[in-house]
Amino acid sequence: MPIHIADEGASPAVIDLVIDGRSVTVPDDGSSLLAVLREGLGIASVKDGCSPQGQCGCCTVLVDGAPRVACVTPVRRVAGRVITTVDGLGPQERQRWADAFLATGASQCGFCTPGIICRLEGLRAKAGDADRAAVARALSAHLCRCTGWQTIVEAWSLAVSGAGSAEAALDRDRDLEAATRRATLEGGVAQRVGPDVALGRGGFADDEARPDCLVAVSDGAGGWAVGETLEEARAKSGKVQGRRGTEVATAPLEVPDGDWALTLRTSWVEPAYLETDASWCSPGGEPASPLANGGAFGAKQTSPVGAAARELANRHGRPVRVLFSREDAVRLGPKRPPIAAGVRADGTGVMRVVRTPGIVEAVRSVAPGFVVEEVDGPGPPTSVDLRAAGWAEAAVLLAALDARSGDSRGIGPARQVQITSPAGAEATVSVGLDGNVRVHLECGAVLDEVVLRSYVIGAAHMALGWVRSEGLAVDGEGVVGDLTVRSFGILRAADMPAVDVVLVPSDREPVNGSDAVFAAVAAAVWTSLDCPPVWPVGS
């Protein structure tokens, strides 16, 4: 039976579509395809990661079998067409992709993967067994912050190698409770591992919101604009969506005076999680956590959306959804604090860092010989909650110093570095002449090899970007100019070298291992480039 969304007072102009096998009639009111699918029909697998910029790929669906980004597609442009979300794929195809992503660790939080699966299914239908380069090109329309791409390409190979192969490769004896425990250790918050996660069913806060919720968005002045719909709330906020500015990312701090063996200056870095902050709450209830199935690398630990949802629900006497746009997440969310540091040949040094609560203790946890100078200045908020903030920078300096000391660990790109995290994980990393990254990791009981390997590759991806390409443009008044997800410098699939992972078995208590890998890969990459003094280095 057709689904009619139009209100009684709406314009008689309507658009007919077929969505996931159902005939649908929607008003011709200028809405985007994403708004119709997610807000109108409640299809939660179609994700909004860029609000909308057409840059993250999370809302990708199939239009007559061809991948299309829904957030920048006016629904009138696809009138009369057949729209297929990941939910509308055939049962066998959907299960094949879910099994392949689970078997290879190609999904962690599961926010970006429904759109990626639609993209890959479109490629499979068109090109059959495409090679890795073709898959990487197809993925250029997407961003994934978690996995580092390699496991997604592996999932492609598994899923297209033959009917049922992905299901056959699935380890039916795999302990998913142990896998979940490892994912929780690596992500820093409770996470779930299962085939439905790749299909977007990880339990994200906004996906679980009641349909009768009011919607609240930031008004840009420290308050909230509230409307019956997301469109109405955005209109009330009066904000014009920001775009990328003309500023370039720079390191804002100067290295302290001294006779240094090595120096390093870094810029502001955006954590760039794809699921922007979201919560909802009923009057008198507890707000949904913005951390549901995704830790955002620590960046959502102090997110204001939960408290806002509770306060607004009590004030209005109705359930309320509170949502950050991508622009809100960039302007209001915490960043990795910039540093400027010098280290002497004996391992002592001085690190100058933007004032951040807890940063002194973080640095000294791995570098007790460092003096930490906190400085004030204009800029976005910072937090020590972000992945290994402070201690990773110190560990990188010391590991690079050791690798350059002329011992037997080699020279040039083959230099090997070793870092032990405050949690006790030990990562040994080298970058080969081929540019590929080789990781040995001991972090207690492995628990689940697939999940841990996925987090290791994801940490390597983030470290490579941190050194080579990632940085935020911040002007002299501290205002962030980079407001689009493509301006953050995240490495795409085609830019990612292979990561070879060896997980060392251990009987000791498991600890987080990916943070140690993050620091060690950064140190190894920096050393292979001969330690240029400013990040990102641009190559």
Secondary structure, 3 states (H helix, E strand, C coil): CCEECCCCCCCCCEEEEEECCEEEEEECCCCEHHHHHHHHCCCCCCCCCCCCCCCCCCCEEEECCEEEEHHHCEHHHHCCCEEECHHHCCHHHHHHHHHHHHHHCCCCCCCCHHHHHHHHHHHHHHHCCCCHHHHHHHHHHCCCCCCCCHHHHHHHHHHHCCCCHHHHHCCCCCCHHHHHHHHHHHHCCCCCCCCCCCCCCCCCHHHHCCCCCEEEEECCCCCEEEECCHHHHHHHHCCCCCCCCCCCCCCCCCCCCCCCCEEEECCCECCCCCCCCEEEECCCCCCCCCCCCCCHHHCCCCCCHHHHHHHHHHHHCCCEEEECCHHHHHHHCCEECCEEEEECCCCCEEEEEECCCCHHHHHHCCCCCEEEEEECCCCCCECCCCCCCCHHHHHHHHHHHHHCCCCCCCCHHHCEEEEECCCCCEEEEEECCCCCEEEEEECCCCCCHHHHHHHHHHHHHHHHHHHHCCCCCECCCCCECCCCHHHCCCCCHHHCCCEEEEECCCCCCCCCCHHHHHHHHHHHHHHHCCCCCECCCCC
